């Protein structure tokens, strides 16, 4: 089973690592499926809008809701997330080389979101890379049955993971495009 995850403590850092990896892999001709997240600053300095781009080339879904300045708690728009899941699902027929999902989040921990697609790709022997929020680590480890591999949150470690799995699946394992850690 080729299931890996990356986790950082700094908000937004995991999203950037995964987004940058996806860009390098796409540049190298790797067939991608999944989503990467970009955060767009809002006028409220404490919050940002969360957008996910379906790999490899869109569409983009805004998965956050504006709940007002006094709102607390989760701002995820579940309907928008499910639209993104459906868009990724429709692309799996093209048999990607890797599934990348920006986050195994609360929805996945509760059995929704990308959880079924992740399981489908694992069953189909498609390597999967996920971002994991530390708050959902326990649920993710339970979901993975302890078989997931943690990748260091560095570009070189992510590139090495991708190259290893490309080689195992019979692809030419050329290194991802140049980067710096």
N, C-alpha and C positions, 0 to 999 in steps of 0.2 A: 504494500500500500504506500503510495507516494502522497502523504499528507504532511504539510509543513505549515508552521505558523511563525509569525514575527510579532514581537510585542515591545513597546517602548513605554516609558513612564511620562514622556512629554506629550501633551495634547497636540495632535496634528502631525507628529513626527512619523508615526507608522504610515499614515496616509501618503506622506511625501515619499518615503522609501518605496512603498508599493507602486505608486504612480510612476516614479522614476524607473523602477525595474520594468514595468510594463512598456514604457517608452523604449527602453533599450532592447527588449525582446522583440517588440514590433519592428524596430529598425533592422533587426537581424533576421526578419522573416518568420518569426515564430507565430503560429496561429493561436491567437488568444481568445478566450471567452471570459466573461465575468464583468466586474465593475471596479473602477478606481474612484476615489472620492477627492473632490477639491472643496475647500472651504473658502467662502467668499465673505470678507469682512462686512459687517453691518454697521449702521450708525450707532447701535448699542455696542459699546466696546467689549462687553462681556460675552456676546453671542456672535455667531457667524451663521450664514446660510450654508447648508450642506447639499452639495450636488454630487451625483454619481454619474459617471460616463460609462455606458455599456461598451465593452471592448469588442472589437478593436477600434471602431470609428463612430461611436454614438448609437443612439441618442443620449442626451443628458436629461436626467430627472432631478428635480429639486425634491429632496427627501426630508427637508425640515419644514416645520410649520412656524408661523409667527403667532405666538400665543399672548403677546403683550409684555410690557416691561416688568410687571410684577409676577409673572408666571414662573413657576419652579418645576423641575422635573423634565421628563423626556419630551423633546420637541419633534421626534420622528413622526413623519407622515406615513402611517402604515399603508395607505392606498398607493402612494407614490413608490414606496419600497416594493410592493407586490407588482406594480407595473414594470419596474426594473427587473425583477425576478423573471417575469414572463418574457421580457425582451431577451434576456440571457438564455432562457430555456429554449427559445425558438432558434437560437444560433448553435445549440449543441449538436444539431443534426450534421453540422459541418465537421464534426470530430476535431475539436481544438487540441493543440499540443499541451496546453496547460489552462487550468481554470484559476483565475485570480479573483479573490473577493476581499474587498477592503476591510471588512470587519465581520467577525463572528460576534454579533452583538446580542442585545437582549432578546430580540425576536428569534434569532437562531437558538439561543439558550432555551427558549420556551417552545421550540419545535416548529417555528414558522420561518419566514424570510427565505434565505438561501439554503437552509438546512437540507431540504430534499435534493436540491441540485448538487450540493457538495457530496452527499451520499451517493447520488447517481454517478457522478464523475469518478469517485473512488471505486465503485463497483465496475465501472467501465475502464479502469486502469488509466485514467487521465490524471496526471499529477495536479495537485491542488495546493495553492498557497493562500493562506488567510492572514489577515491582521486580527489580533485578538486583544480586546480591551482587558486589562488586568481584572476588572470587576466580573468579567464573564469567563475567566480562565478555568475555574473549577467546572463549570458547565461544559466548556469546550473539551476539557480532558476526559470528562465522563462520556461525552458524545464520541470522542475518538477512541475510546477504550484504551487509552494509554499508548496508542500506536503513532501518534503524531510526533514529528521531529521539530524541535524549536531551532530556528535559524537566528543567528546573532543579528541584531539590528544594524547591519552595515551593508553597504552596497556590494562589497566584494564577497561577503558570505551569501547574500541572495543570488548573486551571479553564479557562484560555485554550485549552489543548490540547483539552479535552473540547468546549468551545464551537465551536472551529474544525471539528472532525470532525462534530459534530452538524449544523452548517450545510452542510457538504459532502454530507451524506447526506439533505438535504432536511428536516431537523427545524428547528423554531424554536430558534435558538441563544440562549436566554435564559441569563444568567449563573447559575452555581451559587449556592446559598444563601450568605448572608453568612458571611464567615470573616475571620480575621486571619492574617497570615504570621508 
